Amino acid sequence: MNKVKNTSISYRKVITISVVFILIFSISVIAGNVKLNNVKIKFSNNHEITVLTSKKKISEILEENHIMLSSDETVIPSLEEEITNTNTIIITKEGNEPVKIAEVSQEELNNDIEDIAENYSNITEEIITVEEEIPFETITKDVSKGSDKINRVIQAGQNGIREVTYKVKYKDEKEIERIELSSKVIKEPVNKIVQIQTKITSRSGRRATSGSSLVYQQYAATVCRSYGWSETDIDCLISLWNKESGWNPYAYNASSGAYGIPQALPGSKMASKGSDYKTNYQTQINWGLGYISSRYGNPQNAWGHWLSTGWY
């Protein structure tokens, strides 16, 4: 009887040990199928810890490690996101979030490189050497005393020449940039010298003050430059109004009624620039240059018209 009882106890021990072994084995299998990660947690006070976890969601990792955020703290990645490949959670004060650098895929990078290459593929450069004119200057000499000549050219002007080397850049065969590399003067310009007699008698019998005509021309030259006109334009203006009035603000044409330095017809037109148009040379010149600009574009064109027709 005792032998049967002892055998029964032995069977129970074997079964119990087997069950325990199976449970241990099952737990080991389950644990072996769970991936554990080392996750670094950086706090807003610069303290860091590393935890071992199987969780993926940020909120679950923090909860598992009994970490709570204060009202002025934020977390990167956000609580609803999963941990990234960096295995790092950053807790920071609001307003002090670290700058997040945008990730660029290899495909996007390749596309950018192709775009850049395409933009530069149609750009070419060349070195060219050209000859350019150097404009001459006009020198005026007042010879009122002892001369009866009026505005006589005693030396014709000639433009000079310089040789210039440029680096020129083209895009789709259209020039987009020109940089001067060097230059040298091949031929010096020759200044134009004009002899002026400033003592002029008006058509009406009134005489301009000696030297006043030169003052009028100097004022007109200043206004011409404000229009962006060249020295050639100024020379043409001098010639034009020499023919029209001799630069006399009192010049009057009895047959037509034209008046003043620009010979406005009628003279009252100049009132648009000032009520003193009958006596003020500046008012007359301002009106005359405005008229030339609107009708001919510049004094060169006005002088050319006068030469072909005798009026402007």
C-alpha positions as CSV (number, residue, x, y, z in Angstrom):
1,M,0.0,0.0,0.0
2,N,2.8,2.4,0.8
3,K,4.5,1.5,-2.5
4,V,1.4,2.7,-4.5
5,K,1.2,6.0,-2.5
6,N,4.9,6.8,-3.1
7,T,4.5,6.2,-6.8
8,S,1.6,8.6,-6.9
9,I,3.6,11.3,-5.2
10,S,6.4,10.8,-7.7
11,Y,4.1,11.3,-10.7
12,R,2.7,14.5,-9.1
13,K,6.2,15.9,-8.8
14,V,7.0,15.1,-12.4
15,I,3.9,16.8,-13.6
16,T,4.4,19.8,-11.4
17,I,8.0,20.2,-12.6
18,S,6.9,19.8,-16.2
19,V,4.3,22.5,-15.9
20,V,6.8,24.9,-14.3
21,F,9.3,24.2,-17.1
22,I,6.6,24.8,-19.7
23,L,5.7,28.2,-18.1
24,I,9.3,29.2,-17.9
25,F,9.9,28.2,-21.5
26,S,6.8,30.1,-22.7
27,I,7.8,33.3,-20.9
28,S,11.3,33.0,-22.4
29,V,9.8,32.6,-25.9
30,I,7.6,35.7,-25.4
31,A,10.5,37.7,-24.0
32,G,12.6,36.6,-26.9
33,N,10.0,38.0,-29.4
34,V,9.9,41.4,-27.8
35,K,12.4,44.0,-29.1
36,L,13.9,46.2,-26.4
37,N,15.5,49.5,-27.2
38,N,17.8,51.9,-25.3
39,V,16.1,55.3,-25.4
40,K,17.9,58.4,-24.3
41,I,15.7,61.0,-22.6
42,K,17.0,64.6,-22.4
43,F,15.4,66.9,-19.8
44,S,14.9,70.6,-20.0
45,N,17.5,71.1,-17.2
46,N,20.1,69.3,-19.4
47,H,20.0,66.1,-17.4
48,E,19.9,62.9,-19.4
49,I,18.9,59.3,-18.7
50,T,18.9,56.1,-20.8
51,V,16.0,53.6,-20.3
52,L,15.4,50.1,-21.7
53,T,11.9,49.8,-23.2
54,S,9.8,47.9,-25.6
55,K,7.4,50.8,-26.1
56,K,7.3,52.8,-29.3
57,K,4.9,55.6,-28.5
58,I,6.5,58.6,-26.8
59,S,3.7,59.1,-24.2
60,E,3.9,55.4,-23.2
61,I,7.7,55.5,-22.8
62,L,7.4,58.6,-20.5
63,E,4.5,57.0,-18.6
64,E,6.4,53.7,-18.2
65,N,9.3,55.7,-16.6
66,H,7.0,57.9,-14.4
67,I,8.0,61.1,-16.3
68,M,5.4,63.8,-16.3
69,L,5.6,67.1,-18.3
70,S,5.1,70.5,-16.6
71,S,2.7,73.0,-18.1
72,D,5.5,75.0,-19.8
73,E,7.3,72.0,-21.3
74,T,7.1,70.3,-24.6
75,V,8.5,67.2,-26.1
76,I,10.1,66.2,-29.4
77,P,8.9,64.0,-31.0
78,S,5.4,64.8,-29.8
79,L,3.5,62.6,-27.4
80,E,1.4,61.0,-30.1
81,E,4.4,60.1,-32.3
82,E,6.6,57.0,-32.1
83,I,10.3,57.0,-31.3
84,T,12.5,57.8,-34.3
85,N,15.7,56.1,-35.4
86,T,17.7,58.4,-33.1
87,N,16.1,56.8,-30.1
88,T,16.1,60.2,-28.4
89,I,13.4,62.1,-26.6
90,I,14.0,65.8,-25.9
91,I,12.0,67.6,-23.2
92,T,12.4,71.4,-23.4
93,K,10.8,74.6,-22.2
94,E,8.3,76.2,-24.6
95,G,10.1,78.7,-26.8
96,N,13.4,77.0,-26.6
97,E,12.7,74.2,-29.0
98,P,15.7,73.1,-31.0
99,V,15.8,73.8,-34.7
100,K,14.7,70.9,-36.7
101,I,16.7,70.5,-39.9
102,A,14.6,69.4,-42.8
103,E,15.5,66.0,-44.2
104,V,16.2,66.0,-47.9
105,S,15.9,62.7,-49.8
106,Q,18.5,61.6,-52.3
107,E,15.9,61.9,-55.0
108,E,15.2,65.5,-54.1
109,L,18.9,66.2,-54.0
110,N,19.4,64.7,-57.4
111,N,16.6,66.8,-58.8
112,D,18.1,70.0,-57.3
113,I,21.4,69.2,-58.9
114,E,19.8,68.5,-62.2
115,D,18.0,71.9,-62.0
116,I,21.2,73.7,-61.2
117,A,23.0,72.0,-64.0
118,E,20.2,72.8,-66.5
119,N,20.3,76.5,-65.5
120,Y,24.1,76.7,-66.1
121,S,24.2,74.4,-69.2
122,N,23.2,77.3,-71.5
123,I,25.6,79.8,-70.1
124,T,28.8,80.6,-72.0
125,E,31.6,83.1,-71.7
126,E,34.1,84.7,-74.1
127,I,36.8,87.3,-74.1
128,I,36.3,90.1,-76.7
129,T,38.3,93.1,-77.7
130,V,36.5,96.1,-79.2
131,E,37.3,99.7,-80.2
132,E,35.2,102.4,-78.6
133,E,35.0,106.2,-79.2
134,I,36.2,108.7,-76.6
135,P,33.9,111.8,-76.9
136,F,35.7,115.1,-77.4
137,E,35.0,118.1,-75.2
138,T,33.8,121.5,-76.4
139,I,35.8,124.5,-75.2
140,T,34.2,128.0,-75.5
141,K,36.3,131.1,-75.7
142,D,34.8,134.6,-75.3
143,V,36.4,137.0,-77.8
144,S,34.0,139.9,-77.5
145,K,36.8,142.5,-77.5
146,G,38.3,143.1,-80.9
147,S,36.3,140.5,-82.9
148,D,33.1,140.7,-84.9
149,K,32.8,137.0,-85.4
150,I,29.9,135.2,-83.6
151,N,30.3,131.6,-82.5
152,R,33.0,130.6,-85.0
153,V,34.5,127.1,-84.7
154,I,38.3,127.6,-84.8
155,Q,39.1,123.9,-84.1
156,A,36.8,121.0,-85.0
157,G,36.4,118.3,-82.4
158,Q,37.4,114.7,-83.1
159,N,36.5,111.7,-81.0
160,G,39.3,109.6,-79.7
161,I,39.5,105.8,-79.8
162,R,40.3,103.3,-77.1
163,E,40.7,99.5,-77.2
164,V,38.8,97.7,-74.5
165,T,38.9,94.0,-73.5
166,Y,35.7,92.6,-71.9
167,K,34.7,89.3,-70.4
168,V,31.1,88.7,-71.7
169,K,28.7,86.2,-70.3
170,Y,25.8,84.8,-72.4
171,K,22.7,82.8,-71.5
172,D,20.9,81.2,-74.4
173,E,23.1,83.3,-76.7
174,K,21.8,86.5,-75.0
175,E,24.4,88.8,-73.3
176,I,23.7,89.0,-69.5
177,E,26.9,90.4,-68.2
178,R,30.0,92.4,-69.4
179,I,33.0,93.0,-67.3
180,E,35.8,95.3,-68.4
181,L,39.2,93.6,-68.0
182,S,41.6,96.2,-69.5
183,S,41.7,99.2,-71.9
184,K,44.2,101.4,-73.7
185,V,43.9,104.7,-75.6
186,I,44.8,104.3,-79.3
187,K,43.9,107.8,-80.3
188,E,43.5,110.8,-78.1
189,P,40.4,113.0,-78.6
190,V,40.7,116.5,-80.1
191,N,38.7,119.2,-78.2
192,K,36.4,121.4,-80.2
193,I,37.1,125.1,-79.7
194,V,34.3,127.6,-80.3
195,Q,35.0,131.3,-80.4
196,I,32.0,133.4,-79.1
197,Q,31.2,137.0,-79.4
198,T,28.8,137.8,-76.6
199,K,27.9,141.4,-77.4
200,I,24.7,141.0,-79.4
201,T,22.2,143.5,-80.7
202,S,18.6,142.4,-80.7
203,R,16.2,142.5,-83.6
204,S,14.1,145.0,-81.7
205,G,17.0,147.4,-81.3
206,R,17.6,146.6,-77.6
207,R,21.1,145.5,-76.8
208,A,22.0,142.6,-74.5
209,T,24.5,143.4,-71.8
210,S,28.1,142.5,-72.7
211,G,28.9,138.9,-71.6
212,S,25.2,138.2,-70.8
213,S,24.9,135.9,-73.8
214,L,27.5,133.6,-72.4
215,V,25.7,133.5,-69.1
216,Y,22.5,132.5,-70.9
217,Q,24.3,129.7,-72.7
218,Q,25.9,128.4,-69.5
219,Y,22.5,128.3,-67.8
220,A,21.0,126.5,-70.9
221,A,23.9,124.0,-70.8
222,T,23.1,123.2,-67.2
223,V,19.4,122.6,-68.0
224,C,20.4,120.4,-71.0
225,R,22.4,118.2,-68.7
226,S,19.5,117.8,-66.4
227,Y,17.6,116.3,-69.4
228,G,20.5,113.9,-69.9
229,W,21.6,115.5,-73.1
230,S,25.1,115.4,-74.4
231,E,27.7,118.1,-75.1
232,T,26.8,117.7,-78.8
233,D,23.2,118.6,-77.9
234,I,24.5,121.7,-76.2
235,D,26.5,122.7,-79.3
236,C,23.5,122.2,-81.5
237,L,21.4,124.3,-79.1
238,I,23.9,127.1,-79.3
239,S,23.9,127.0,-83.1
240,L,20.1,126.8,-83.2
241,W,19.4,129.8,-81.0
242,N,22.2,131.8,-82.5
243,K,20.3,131.6,-85.8
244,E,16.9,132.3,-84.1
245,S,17.7,135.2,-81.8
246,G,21.5,135.5,-81.2
247,W,20.6,134.5,-77.6
248,N,18.9,137.9,-77.0
249,P,16.0,137.7,-74.6
250,Y,14.5,140.8,-76.1
251,A,14.7,139.6,-79.8
252,Y,11.4,140.3,-81.6
253,N,10.4,139.3,-85.1
254,A,8.1,142.0,-86.4
255,S,6.8,139.9,-89.3
256,S,5.9,136.8,-87.3
257,G,5.6,138.0,-83.7
258,A,8.2,135.5,-82.5
259,Y,9.8,136.6,-79.2
260,G,12.7,135.9,-76.9
261,I,15.8,133.6,-77.0
262,P,13.8,130.5,-78.3
263,Q,11.6,132.8,-80.6
264,A,8.4,131.4,-79.2
265,L,5.4,132.1,-81.5
266,P,3.5,133.8,-80.0
267,G,5.7,134.9,-77.2
268,S,2.9,134.6,-74.7
269,K,3.3,130.8,-74.9
270,M,6.3,131.2,-72.5
271,A,3.9,132.4,-69.8
272,S,3.4,128.8,-68.9
273,K,6.9,128.9,-67.3
274,G,6.5,132.3,-65.7
275,S,4.8,135.6,-66.0
276,D,8.2,137.3,-66.4
277,Y,8.8,135.6,-69.7
278,K,9.3,138.9,-71.5
279,T,12.5,139.8,-69.5
280,N,13.7,136.7,-67.7
281,Y,16.1,134.6,-69.8
282,Q,15.7,131.6,-67.5
283,T,12.0,131.5,-68.0
284,Q,12.5,131.7,-71.8
285,I,15.2,129.0,-71.8
286,N,13.1,126.7,-69.6
287,W,10.2,127.0,-72.0
288,G,12.4,126.6,-75.1
289,L,14.1,123.4,-73.9
290,G,10.7,121.9,-72.8
291,Y,9.4,122.7,-76.3
292,I,12.4,121.0,-77.9
293,S,12.2,117.9,-75.7
294,S,8.5,117.4,-76.4
295,R,8.6,118.1,-80.1
296,Y,12.0,116.8,-81.2
297,G,13.4,114.8,-78.3
298,N,16.7,116.7,-78.1
299,P,18.5,119.7,-79.6
300,Q,20.4,117.6,-82.2
301,N,17.1,116.7,-83.9
302,A,15.8,120.3,-83.6
303,W,19.0,121.7,-85.2
304,G,18.8,119.1,-88.0
305,H,15.2,120.1,-88.7
306,W,16.2,123.8,-88.8
307,L,19.0,123.1,-91.3
308,S,16.6,121.3,-93.6
309,T,13.6,123.8,-93.3
310,G,14.9,127.0,-91.8
311,W,12.6,126.8,-88.8
312,Y,12.0,124.4,-85.8
